Amino acid sequence: MNRHVALTVLMLVAGLCTAPLRAHAATGPASAYKVTITKFELYNGTSWVTVSSGNSTTLDIASVSAGSAAGNFFAGLSVPDGTYTQVRVTISDTFVISGRVGSNYTNGQNSNGICAVTAVAANEAECTVTVPGGLPAPSPDALPSTLTVTNGVPSHKIRVTFNVNNAIDDSGVGGLMYPGTPSVTMAMIAL
């Protein structure tokens, strides 16, 4: 039976970006790293259950409130009773980033799908990047423990933390930057 679950889930993705978008010469920290979730699924051992689809939500995982924003997205999702072992999240191929690599900063301008740079920190600005040809299909990620939903009540809350200290990549070609791979850690806490 489907129940409206306040899934105390503070989670985005263990596999948000499973590979860098391009080879990189150097990396640096992101000030903004905005991704849009387009679909969220859980695996029940037999099939993928779509928990959210069609309602795009943009999260800035570089923000100090990223966990809270993810929690707001997942709060109140309707999840069927069952046992879940994997998660699969589909994200848009468009990112909004800002940050620096060394003494170069994103300047908000786009150059053929990659962010242009400035050496002036005060001119750092967000840049929108769309991955040419789109992203590959999302890979499933195993949950650290089994998640069981019984009578609409989850067995665990899931916490995800993001480390974007090396999530801005420098192409090494004329000072252009693009989104790299953030580090994502997932933990489950029994309720």
trRosetta pair geometry for C-beta under 8 A, 3 or more apart (Angstrom, degrees):
i j d omega theta_ij theta_ji phi_ij phi_ji
1 80 7.2 163 86 -145 23 78
1 81 6.0 33 51 4 66 117
2 78 5.4 32 178 171 111 112
2 79 7.6 173 -145 92 74 16
2 80 5.0 -54 -92 -90 67 73
2 81 8.0 -143 -91 -5 24 72
3 78 7.0 -178 90 -148 30 75
3 79 7.3 -25 64 66 75 60
3 80 7.7 112 16 -124 69 31
3 81 6.7 59 4 -49 112 86
3 149 7.5 -167 50 161 114 116
3 151 6.6 79 -55 168 164 36
3 152 2.7 -103 127 -84 150 107
4 76 6.4 -13 179 -160 97 68
4 78 5.3 -45 -104 -96 55 84
4 152 6.6 18 58 -145 41 130
5 76 7.5 150 81 -147 44 18
5 77 6.3 -24 67 79 92 65
5 78 6.5 125 15 -127 82 29
5 79 4.6 -38 23 33 143 99
5 149 6.2 -47 -99 -144 152 130
5 152 5.0 -163 -85 -167 80 74
5 153 7.3 -180 -130 -83 97 21
5 154 6.3 89 -175 -36 129 96
6 75 5.6 3 -152 -159 76 78
6 76 5.7 3 -102 -69 65 53
7 74 5.4 -82 80 155 114 102
7 75 6.9 -153 51 -110 69 32
7 76 7.7 -94 15 12 79 18
7 77 5.5 -25 8 47 128 100
7 79 6.0 72 -71 -5 127 137
7 149 7.9 -43 -104 -99 98 123
7 154 5.4 79 -134 -32 70 143
7 157 7.9 139 160 -120 59 70
8 71 7.7 -5 -159 -143 51 104
8 75 7.8 30 -96 -103 40 80
8 154 6.5 -148 35 57 81 129
8 157 3.8 -55 113 -103 104 114
8 191 7.0 117 48 -84 139 130
9 70 8.0 -92 124 140 75 95
9 71 7.2 172 89 -120 46 62
9 74 4.2 -88 79 139 104 149
9 75 7.9 -168 46 -67 75 48
9 77 7.8 -34 38 28 130 125
9 154 7.2 111 -52 -31 96 177
9 157 6.2 -158 -83 -153 39 66
9 158 4.9 12 -139 42 79 99
10 67 4.8 25 179 -170 127 89
10 68 7.7 -17 -132 -75 115 26
10 70 5.4 90 -168 92 60 108
10 71 4.3 -21 -102 -72 83 96
10 74 7.3 -160 -89 44 26 134
10 157 6.8 38 6 167 87 104
10 158 6.5 -159 50 91 57 59
10 159 5.0 13 71 -114 113 61
10 160 6.3 -154 117 24 73 74
11 70 6.1 -165 59 157 18 128
11 74 6.3 54 46 -46 80 162
11 87 7.3 -94 149 -139 139 168
11 158 4.4 6 -58 105 129 117
11 159 7.2 -137 -73 -119 76 9
11 160 4.6 100 -128 -16 57 121
11 186 6.8 43 -129 -128 105 107
12 16 6.0 22 120 -84 114 115
12 35 7.7 94 -177 74 135 130
12 37 7.1 -138 -152 -70 84 128
12 59 6.2 -135 -108 74 130 161
12 61 6.7 -73 4 -94 172 118
12 66 7.7 -45 -34 166 137 104
12 70 4.8 -91 -58 -119 87 133
12 89 6.8 69 159 -132 59 174
12 160 5.3 -136 23 91 76 154
12 162 7.4 8 34 -59 139 120
12 184 7.5 -111 72 -136 104 130
13 16 3.9 132 79 -70 124 69
13 37 8.0 178 -41 -103 115 109
13 87 7.1 -160 -127 121 57 121
13 89 4.0 -107 -94 42 112 145
13 91 7.3 -73 -31 -41 159 120
13 141 7.1 119 -177 14 69 144
13 160 7.3 90 40 -153 30 161
13 184 6.5 -43 95 -157 68 165
14 87 6.6 113 10 65 101 117
14 141 3.6 -175 68 154 119 160
14 142 7.8 -55 65 55 163 46
14 160 7.3 -132 -74 -120 62 119
14 184 5.6 172 -144 114 40 125
14 186 4.8 -56 -87 -19 104 137
15 18 4.7 -3 -162 -68 96 104
15 88 7.9 -19 53 -127 125 54
15 89 7.1 167 68 42 81 95
15 138 6.5 129 102 -169 121 88
15 139 5.1 -119 -180 69 163 92
15 140 7.6 125 13 141 148 9
15 141 4.5 -177 -18 -51 105 121
15 184 7.5 -138 -56 59 18 147
16 35 6.5 -169 -168 -4 112 178
16 61 7.3 23 -145 -55 166 166
16 89 7.0 -20 -99 81 55 133
16 91 6.7 44 -161 -26 69 150
16 162 7.7 20 -4 -112 159 114
16 182 6.3 -9 75 54 138 108
16 184 5.5 140 5 -55 111 148
17 20 7.6 63 143 -94 119 29
17 21 7.5 -48 -166 -49 131 84
17 35 8.0 -144 -43 -98 102 142
17 91 7.8 -64 -68 52 76 146
17 179 7.2 -162 -80 135 168 112
17 180 7.8 153 105 138 147 35
17 181 4.8 -146 100 -118 109 73
17 182 6.6 95 36 23 110 76
18 139 5.5 30 -44 27 162 128
18 181 7.4 -12 150 -129 7 126
19 181 6.5 -86 173 -75 10 134
20 23 7.1 100 100 -96 133 24
20 24 6.0 -103 -173 -18 155 112
20 169 6.1 91 -155 -66 121 156
20 180 5.1 -23 -123 -147 97 75
20 181 5.1 -91 -73 -20 64 104
21 131 5.7 -128 -141 -114 124 111
21 169 7.4 -170 45 37 91 144
21 178 5.6 -104 72 135 132 128
21 179 6.1 73 -8 75 135 77
21 180 7.2 -121 15 -105 88 37
22 169 6.8 173 64 111 88 146
22 171 6.3 -2 105 -113 141 90
22 178 6.0 62 22 63 118 148
24 27 6.0 53 138 -64 150 84
24 169 3.7 -100 -107 -158 133 113
24 170 6.2 93 -166 55 93 51
24 171 6.9 -79 -123 -98 60 32
24 172 7.2 136 -176 -18 42 104
24 180 6.2 1 -58 -102 154 120
25 169 7.9 117 32 178 59 81
25 170 5.0 -67 61 97 97 94
25 171 6.5 35 1 123 106 20
25 172 2.7 122 -45 -64 142 113
26 101 5.1 127 104 -179 105 122
26 102 6.4 23 126 -27 153 108
26 169 7.6 151 82 -155 40 54
26 170 4.5 4 58 40 85 123
26 172 7.2 121 3 -71 80 90
27 101 6.3 -114 -179 -116 13 109
27 166 4.0 48 131 -165 138 85
27 167 7.3 79 -169 -5 113 13
27 168 6.4 136 -163 74 66 53
27 169 5.5 -31 -101 -99 79 60
27 170 7.1 -150 -78 7 29 82
27 180 5.6 -27 -123 -8 112 172
28 99 5.8 168 105 144 98 109
28 100 4.8 -86 138 101 149 56
28 101 3.6 -161 -7 -95 124 52
28 102 6.5 -114 -72 -8 134 46
28 166 6.9 47 -21 -124 4 48
28 168 4.8 -34 68 68 80 109
28 170 7.2 55 -1 -32 105 104
29 99 5.5 -149 105 -156 51 119
29 100 6.7 10 57 51 75 78
29 164 6.3 86 -158 116 67 79
29 165 4.9 -33 -97 -141 91 45
29 166 7.2 -27 -77 -58 51 31
29 167 7.2 35 -148 34 35 81
29 168 6.7 7 86 14 17 111
30 33 4.2 40 145 -49 157 110
30 62 4.4 -117 109 -90 104 139
30 97 5.9 -79 -137 -155 114 96
30 98 6.9 106 -165 74 71 45
30 99 4.0 -82 -116 -60 40 142
30 164 4.0 -66 41 159 110 126
30 167 4.4 -41 -20 76 123 112
30 168 5.1 147 -76 -41 75 97
30 179 7.8 31 -96 -126 136 78
30 182 7.5 -58 15 -87 139 105
31 62 6.1 103 137 144 16 148
31 98 4.6 -45 62 98 106 97
31 99 4.9 175 1 -85 74 64
31 100 7.7 54 -25 -9 105 82
31 124 6.6 83 14 146 154 137
32 60 5.7 -54 -151 -147 78 117
32 62 5.3 -159 -122 55 18 136
32 63 7.6 28 -120 -54 66 81
32 96 6.3 -41 133 121 120 88
32 97 6.0 169 91 -150 79 32
32 98 4.4 46 33 29 102 94
32 99 7.3 -149 36 -43 55 83
32 126 5.3 -30 66 -100 149 106
33 60 6.5 116 62 -162 50 63
33 61 5.1 -52 89 59 107 88
33 62 4.2 111 15 -30 92 107
33 95 7.1 -22 -162 -171 63 113
33 96 8.0 160 -150 84 19 58
33 97 5.5 21 -105 -113 60 85
33 99 7.6 15 -59 -36 92 129
33 162 7.9 -155 78 154 134 141
33 164 5.1 -161 -4 -127 149 145
33 167 5.5 -6 -96 124 150 145
33 179 6.6 118 -140 -130 94 110
33 182 6.4 118 144 -62 161 130
34 58 5.4 20 -179 178 107 108
34 59 6.9 172 -145 86 63 34
34 60 4.8 -32 -88 -93 81 72
34 61 7.7 165 -96 8 29 71
34 95 6.5 147 74 -166 63 60
34 96 4.0 0 49 55 120 98
34 97 7.3 -149 24 -66 72 48
34 126 7.9 23 6 -150 122 131
35 58 7.0 174 88 -147 30 65
35 59 6.0 -17 61 60 79 83
35 61 6.5 12 13 -12 109 114
35 91 5.0 -24 177 -157 112 137
35 92 7.1 170 -172 45 64 84
35 95 6.2 -19 -91 -114 67 85
36 56 5.1 8 179 -173 113 109
36 57 6.8 160 -153 79 65 33
36 58 4.6 -33 -93 -91 80 77
36 59 7.9 154 -95 15 33 65
36 91 6.2 129 73 -163 51 77
36 92 3.9 16 65 8 110 126
36 94 6.8 14 17 69 124 89
37 40 6.2 17 174 -54 126 101
37 52 7.4 39 132 100 118 128
37 56 6.8 162 76 -150 51 56
37 57 5.1 -9 50 59 102 88
37 58 7.8 -174 13 -84 68 28
37 59 6.8 33 -16 0 105 110
37 73 6.8 84 43 -175 145 151
37 89 6.1 -57 -133 -170 103 109
37 90 7.3 102 -163 77 60 55
37 91 5.8 -48 -99 -102 47 75
37 92 8.0 -83 -41 -10 9 83
38 53 7.2 32 149 -143 64 60
38 54 7.7 56 -174 -59 73 17
38 56 5.4 -14 -100 -101 69 88
38 90 5.0 -62 68 106 93 101
38 91 6.5 136 8 -131 88 21
38 92 5.7 110 -37 -58 117 75
39 50 6.6 -55 -163 -140 100 102
39 52 6.7 176 -147 95 37 67
39 53 4.6 20 -115 -107 87 85
39 54 8.0 55 -86 -20 79 48
39 89 7.1 164 89 -157 62 44
39 90 3.9 25 49 38 102 118
40 50 7.5 108 77 -161 50 59
40 51 4.9 -54 101 65 97 104
40 52 4.3 30 36 45 106 100
40 53 7.5 -146 30 -60 58 63
40 74 7.7 -138 161 -101 171 91
40 77 7.6 -65 86 -129 136 157
40 87 7.6 -23 -167 -167 82 97
40 88 7.9 155 -158 85 38 54
40 89 5.5 -2 -110 -111 70 80
40 90 7.7 -129 -61 27 38 73
41 48 4.5 11 174 -179 136 108
41 49 6.3 151 -159 72 76 43
41 50 5.3 -40 -98 -99 90 51
41 51 6.4 168 -105 6 30 85
41 87 7.1 147 84 -161 57 50
41 88 4.5 -13 64 62 107 96
41 89 7.5 -167 27 -75 70 39
41 90 8.0 50 -3 -12 104 95
42 48 7.3 149 75 -156 30 62
42 49 5.1 -21 64 59 83 101
42 51 5.9 58 -5 -37 100 122
42 79 6.9 34 21 -141 147 116
42 84 4.2 -27 172 -139 119 141
42 86 7.1 147 -162 82 51 54
42 87 5.9 -24 -104 -103 65 66
42 88 7.9 -173 -78 22 21 74
42 147 7.3 -83 -151 72 134 131
43 47 7.5 -154 -143 110 66 23
43 48 5.5 -37 -94 -98 72 64
43 49 7.4 172 -93 13 21 79
43 84 6.2 118 66 -153 47 78
43 85 5.9 -57 87 59 101 75
43 86 3.8 10 31 57 128 102
43 87 7.4 -126 5 -61 88 24
43 88 7.0 74 -41 -11 101 105
43 140 6.3 29 -31 -144 140 140
44 47 6.4 -2 46 56 100 60
44 49 5.8 58 -24 -21 113 118
44 80 7.9 -28 -76 81 147 114
44 82 4.6 -25 -129 155 125 140
44 83 6.3 105 -152 70 74 56
44 84 5.7 -49 -90 -92 59 67
44 85 7.9 117 -128 11 17 81
45 83 6.6 23 -18 87 123 99
45 85 6.4 76 -68 8 78 121
48 88 6.4 -36 -133 35 128 134
49 79 7.3 91 124 -149 136 75
49 80 6.1 -121 -150 30 149 112
49 82 7.3 140 -30 55 157 151
49 84 7.6 -91 35 -99 123 116
50 53 5.0 -16 -180 -25 128 125
51 77 5.1 38 171 167 106 136
51 78 7.4 179 -154 71 70 54
51 79 5.6 -5 -120 -92 110 88
52 55 6.2 -76 -174 52 100 103
52 73 7.8 -9 -82 165 178 93
52 77 5.9 -75 -54 -125 105 123
56 92 7.0 40 -140 -47 125 123
57 73 4.7 136 134 -120 165 119
58 96 7.9 30 -167 21 132 120
59 63 8.0 -125 174 30 69 119
59 66 6.2 84 171 -148 107 81
59 69 5.0 149 -131 119 92 125
59 70 5.8 43 -127 -73 151 77
59 73 6.8 -63 -66 -32 119 145
60 63 4.1 74 99 -20 108 114
60 66 6.4 -116 93 -93 59 90
60 69 7.1 71 39 33 70 170
61 66 4.7 73 -135 -137 44 143
61 162 4.2 -68 175 126 110 176
61 164 6.3 138 110 -55 93 125
61 182 6.1 -56 113 -66 139 178
62 66 7.2 126 36 -61 17 130
62 99 7.6 -142 -119 -71 158 116
62 162 7.5 -96 -75 112 38 128
62 164 4.6 -66 -99 47 86 164
62 167 7.4 -146 -80 63 106 144
63 66 4.9 142 67 -55 82 78
63 69 6.9 58 74 -6 136 138
65 68 4.4 -47 -173 43 85 120
65 69 5.7 91 125 -26 88 96
66 69 5.7 -56 -146 38 31 111
66 70 6.2 30 156 -17 66 106
66 162 5.7 -58 116 28 160 127
67 70 5.7 -54 -146 38 30 110
67 71 6.2 34 152 -22 64 106
67 159 6.9 6 -140 -152 124 86
67 160 7.1 175 -110 68 84 66
67 161 7.1 -19 -72 -97 116 62
68 71 5.5 -52 -148 35 31 115
68 72 6.5 34 152 -21 63 102
69 72 5.7 -49 -150 32 33 113
69 73 6.7 36 149 -21 62 102
70 73 5.5 -51 -153 32 36 115
70 74 6.4 15 157 -4 68 110
70 160 6.6 -77 126 55 168 114
71 74 6.2 -67 -143 47 29 97
71 75 5.9 43 158 -40 68 104
72 75 5.8 -40 -136 17 28 117
74 77 5.6 -51 -164 -11 57 124
79 82 7.9 -118 155 38 90 95
79 149 5.3 -161 112 -83 115 172
79 152 7.9 130 65 -134 80 57
79 154 7.6 37 70 -74 146 102
80 149 7.1 127 103 84 36 134
81 149 5.2 -140 -125 106 44 88
81 150 5.8 63 -144 -116 108 34
81 151 6.7 41 -96 -38 127 26
81 152 7.0 -60 -72 -48 89 44
82 148 7.5 -131 115 -143 31 58
82 149 6.0 13 43 50 54 96
83 146 5.7 -7 -170 180 101 118
83 147 7.3 150 -159 82 50 49
83 148 5.0 -16 -104 -102 75 81
83 149 8.0 -164 -75 22 33 65
84 87 7.6 60 157 -69 121 72
84 143 6.7 76 119 -11 87 147
84 146 7.0 145 71 -166 44 66
84 147 4.4 -22 63 67 100 101
84 148 7.5 -179 20 -79 71 33
84 149 7.4 34 -5 -6 111 100
85 142 6.4 -29 157 -143 82 77
85 143 5.8 -142 -169 30 34 103
85 146 5.6 -30 -92 -112 78 78
85 147 7.7 -170 -72 25 30 77
86 140 4.5 20 171 176 132 119
86 141 6.4 153 -158 76 80 35
86 142 5.5 -50 -100 -102 80 44
86 143 6.3 -142 -88 -14 24 82
87 140 7.0 150 74 -157 32 73
87 141 5.5 -24 62 63 84 90
87 143 6.1 91 -18 -67 99 89
88 138 5.2 130 -174 110 88 121
88 139 7.4 -139 -124 112 93 23
88 140 4.6 -51 -75 -98 102 72
88 141 7.3 152 -84 15 52 71
89 138 5.9 -158 74 -154 43 157
90 138 5.0 -127 -87 -18 61 134
91 135 7.0 23 75 34 83 165
91 138 7.4 108 8 -83 73 120
92 95 7.9 170 93 -59 92 53
93 130 5.8 60 117 -163 91 73
93 131 4.3 -104 -173 42 100 101
93 134 4.5 -114 -64 -135 157 56
93 135 4.7 -167 -97 -16 91 89
94 128 6.4 0 -174 -173 102 97
94 129 7.1 164 -152 86 55 43
94 130 4.6 -23 -98 -97 81 82
94 131 7.7 -134 -71 5 36 73
95 128 7.4 165 86 -152 44 51
95 129 5.1 -14 61 62 91 94
95 130 7.9 169 19 -84 64 35
95 131 7.7 60 -3 -36 103 91
95 179 4.4 -22 109 -29 165 151
96 126 5.2 18 174 180 99 120
96 127 7.2 168 -153 79 58 34
96 128 5.2 -25 -99 -96 79 70
96 129 7.7 163 -91 18 30 71
97 106 6.3 166 111 -63 85 168
97 115 6.6 -107 76 -37 105 148
97 126 6.8 158 83 -148 23 72
97 127 6.0 -27 66 59 74 84
97 129 6.5 -11 17 9 109 118
97 167 7.8 -147 -135 126 125 100
97 168 6.3 151 167 -102 131 94
97 177 7.6 -126 105 126 131 109
97 178 7.7 105 42 -171 152 30
97 179 5.0 -177 -52 -78 146 90
98 105 7.7 17 -176 -179 85 88
98 106 4.7 -140 -135 64 58 129
98 108 7.6 1 -100 -73 108 72
98 124 5.7 104 180 164 114 97
98 125 6.1 -119 -114 129 128 19
98 126 4.4 -78 -46 -89 114 55
98 127 6.6 127 -83 7 68 77
99 105 7.3 -146 118 -143 26 67
99 106 6.0 53 42 -3 49 114
99 124 7.6 67 -76 -160 5 127
99 164 7.6 -133 -89 147 148 112
99 167 7.2 133 -17 79 172 83
99 168 3.8 -157 84 -43 132 148
99 177 7.5 -150 71 161 88 151
100 103 7.4 -21 -176 -144 122 11
100 104 6.2 158 -155 85 77 47
100 105 4.6 -34 -95 -96 95 69
100 106 7.4 -124 -75 -4 49 71
100 121 7.5 -17 -80 -115 145 82
100 124 6.8 -64 -61 -106 98 131
100 168 6.7 106 52 77 18 155
101 104 5.5 -12 64 63 77 100
101 168 5.6 -141 -52 109 93 106
101 169 7.3 37 -74 -172 143 15
101 170 4.0 -145 95 -46 165 116
101 177 6.2 174 -1 -104 121 122
102 170 7.5 2 12 -47 105 156
103 119 5.8 23 136 -146 98 85
104 117 4.2 4 -178 -178 110 142
104 118 7.2 141 -156 67 65 28
104 119 6.2 -46 -101 -91 59 61
104 170 6.8 94 67 -108 137 125
104 175 5.6 -153 -137 -150 150 103
104 177 7.2 171 121 -46 117 124
105 117 6.2 132 65 -157 36 80
105 118 5.4 -34 66 65 92 80
105 119 7.4 133 16 -117 88 13
105 120 7.1 -87 39 74 128 42
105 121 5.8 134 -43 -114 150 45
105 123 6.7 138 85 79 130 75
105 124 3.9 -87 172 -91 133 93
106 115 4.4 -20 -135 158 103 144
106 116 7.7 100 -153 73 58 43
106 117 6.4 -61 -98 -104 32 64
106 118 7.9 12 119 20 14 84
106 124 6.1 63 60 -154 67 77
106 125 6.5 -115 114 66 85 50
106 126 7.1 27 114 -125 131 19
106 127 4.8 -121 -180 -5 123 121
106 168 7.2 -121 -39 -143 114 137
106 177 5.5 -103 -83 67 90 136
107 115 7.3 152 35 172 60 93
107 116 5.4 -48 48 96 110 88
107 117 5.9 123 -12 -158 102 16
107 118 4.0 97 -79 -18 121 108
107 123 5.6 1 -126 136 92 105
107 124 7.1 -91 -93 -120 46 31
107 125 5.7 31 -179 36 33 99
107 127 7.3 54 63 -65 42 118
108 115 7.7 23 -50 -149 9 102
108 125 3.0 -21 -48 100 117 124
108 126 5.9 46 -107 65 84 42
108 127 5.3 -163 -125 -75 25 75
109 115 7.3 114 74 -158 48 60
109 116 4.3 -17 81 37 100 124
109 127 6.8 -33 50 -114 22 110
110 113 6.7 27 -178 -82 108 12
110 114 7.1 134 -159 65 67 28
110 115 6.4 -49 -104 -99 58 48
110 116 7.0 -151 -93 -8 7 90
110 127 5.8 145 -74 -168 77 100
110 128 6.4 -46 -65 67 133 70
110 129 6.8 171 -123 -88 111 63
111 114 5.6 -38 70 69 81 81
111 115 7.5 56 21 166 85 8
111 116 4.7 91 -19 -64 117 96
111 176 5.9 -109 68 -113 122 118
113 129 6.0 78 179 -153 62 80
113 130 6.2 -87 -131 62 94 67
113 131 7.6 98 -173 -115 124 20
113 132 5.6 -27 -118 -45 171 98
113 178 7.7 21 132 -106 79 121
114 129 6.6 36 -109 -122 31 119
114 171 6.2 -1 -158 -35 153 141
114 176 4.1 47 128 171 132 121
114 177 6.6 151 176 64 91 28
114 178 4.9 -64 -129 -64 86 103
115 127 3.5 113 -111 92 111 166
115 129 6.2 -72 -40 -62 87 116
115 176 6.6 143 71 -167 48 67
115 177 4.5 -34 68 70 107 85
115 178 6.4 168 13 -77 88 47
116 127 7.5 171 31 -112 61 145
116 175 7.3 46 -163 112 59 94
116 176 6.5 -39 -100 -111 43 73
117 175 4.2 -109 43 160 129 105
117 176 6.9 -146 -15 -93 101 26
117 177 5.9 94 -70 -10 105 108
118 123 4.5 -51 103 91 161 127
118 124 7.2 -146 59 -75 112 48
120 123 4.2 57 88 10 107 114
121 124 5.9 -18 -169 -23 47 110
127 177 7.6 117 50 79 150 99
129 178 5.6 144 -153 -137 163 80
129 179 6.1 -171 65 -7 139 98
131 134 6.1 74 91 -145 103 12
131 135 5.6 76 67 -62 153 72
135 138 7.8 34 123 -67 121 68
141 186 7.6 122 136 3 133 154
143 146 6.8 112 82 -103 125 23
143 147 5.6 -81 169 -17 171 103
143 158 7.2 -81 -144 -108 107 134
143 186 7.3 -107 -142 135 55 139
143 188 6.6 59 170 -56 100 137
144 186 5.8 -170 -28 109 111 96
144 187 6.2 -9 14 -129 164 35
144 188 4.9 -167 66 1 110 105
145 156 6.2 128 78 -55 120 162
145 188 4.5 -125 33 67 108 148
145 190 8.0 -49 98 -67 163 85
146 155 7.6 17 107 65 76 146
147 154 6.2 -23 -171 -158 99 103
147 155 6.1 178 -155 48 48 99
147 156 5.5 -101 -112 43 80 109
147 158 7.2 -37 -88 -52 132 120
147 188 7.1 -137 -77 -131 90 139
148 154 7.3 139 81 -156 44 52
148 155 4.2 51 52 -21 86 132
149 152 6.7 -2 176 -130 101 15
149 153 6.8 159 -155 72 62 32
149 154 5.2 -29 -97 -93 80 62
149 155 7.3 -115 -68 -11 37 80
150 153 5.9 -31 70 58 68 86
150 155 7.4 62 5 -58 99 90
153 191 7.7 -133 167 89 98 148
154 157 7.0 105 100 -76 130 52
154 191 6.7 99 96 0 76 141
155 190 6.6 -38 157 -136 80 73
155 191 6.3 -171 175 31 29 98
156 188 4.2 10 172 -177 148 104
156 189 6.0 140 -161 67 85 39
156 190 5.5 -50 -99 -96 82 40
156 191 6.2 -168 -102 -13 24 87
157 188 7.3 161 80 -155 37 59
157 189 5.1 -16 59 60 86 98
157 191 6.2 94 -21 -65 86 102
158 186 6.4 -9 -175 -167 102 99
158 187 7.4 161 -157 83 56 41
158 188 5.3 -26 -102 -102 73 75
158 189 7.8 -177 -83 19 26 73
159 186 7.3 157 85 -154 48 50
159 187 5.1 -13 62 62 96 91
159 188 7.7 177 20 -87 71 27
159 189 6.6 38 -8 -10 109 112
160 184 6.2 -10 -170 -169 106 96
160 185 6.9 157 -155 81 55 48
160 186 5.0 -17 -101 -100 82 75
160 187 7.9 174 -80 22 38 64
161 184 7.5 160 81 -153 47 48
161 185 4.9 -9 56 58 93 100
162 182 5.2 1 -166 158 99 139
162 183 7.2 136 -164 77 48 57
162 184 5.8 -15 -106 -102 69 72
163 166 7.8 22 129 23 96 81
163 167 7.9 167 115 -38 54 111
163 182 6.3 158 72 -176 49 84
163 183 3.9 -13 58 62 108 110
163 184 7.7 -150 23 -65 75 31
163 185 7.5 48 -12 -8 105 104
164 167 3.9 -53 -154 11 75 138
164 168 7.9 58 169 -24 93 78
164 182 4.9 -35 -93 -117 71 109
164 183 7.9 -150 -64 29 32 74
165 183 7.7 -12 34 16 89 118
166 180 6.5 -71 136 94 69 145
166 183 7.4 57 46 -24 99 104
167 179 6.6 -16 163 -160 88 71
167 180 4.9 -166 -161 65 38 90
167 181 6.7 -120 -121 83 74 22
167 182 4.4 5 -97 -81 130 75
167 183 8.0 -121 -64 -1 99 66
168 177 5.5 4 178 -174 99 126
168 178 7.9 149 -159 73 60 27
168 179 7.2 -55 -109 -116 52 39
168 180 6.1 -106 -33 6 1 106
169 177 6.4 153 80 -155 47 70
169 178 5.5 -27 65 65 100 76
169 179 7.2 30 16 119 97 15
169 180 3.8 121 -38 -67 102 107
170 175 7.4 -40 -154 -136 103 42
170 176 7.5 127 -159 76 57 43
170 177 5.5 -37 -98 -97 55 82
171 174 7.6 -10 81 50 117 70
171 176 4.5 -4 24 76 130 94
171 177 6.9 -146 -11 -86 84 28
171 178 6.5 64 -57 2 100 107
173 176 5.9 -20 77 28 81 112
